[in-house]
């Protein structure tokens, strides 16, 4: 039997987005993760924001995976760039998000919120365009990139940089310089004016 959504339950998800994780089996997410998700994704447009915490704190699960789903639930037409140190890592994270979006609970939630069954209109490796996106752009709902691979000419409403600095960048000056150049390109040319980057 399908779950029956109501406006009150949708508001509860808005207030406690970590519950999106519970719907797909990520039951270790807590209200603290809801605070992180809202702190990052509800930041006033035009502000850039960073959040750090210890290893194993479920940052990627909460902020990147559930955070992107949370943002698209309430901003279905936004274009999101997911950037990690390498394209391979970004594409893997995006594949996880795609799998979550196939879960019956999330499908029914998006169907309730947007009055239509959500599905991937286009889903090649490293990107996905969802049926609830209401604008026509060359960018998809979510596109994955490595830190040095975001194409000039693409523009996004939200850019999330997750683990773009790793042990490689700490040990190699050349790697650090490449990361700096990638970030500079993102904040000056890739993010749309008045929109936000998160680190």
Secondary structure, 3 states (H helix, E strand, C coil): CCCCCCHHHHHHHHHCCHHHHHHCCCCCCCHHHHHHHHHHHCCCCCCCECCCCCCCCCHHHHHHHHHHHHHHHHCCCCCEEEEECCHHHHHHHHHHHHHHHCCHHHHHHHHHHHCCCCCEEECCCCEEEECCCCCCCCCCCEEEEECCCCCCCCCEEEEEECCCCCHHHHHCHHHHHHHHHHHHHHHHHHEEEEEEEEC
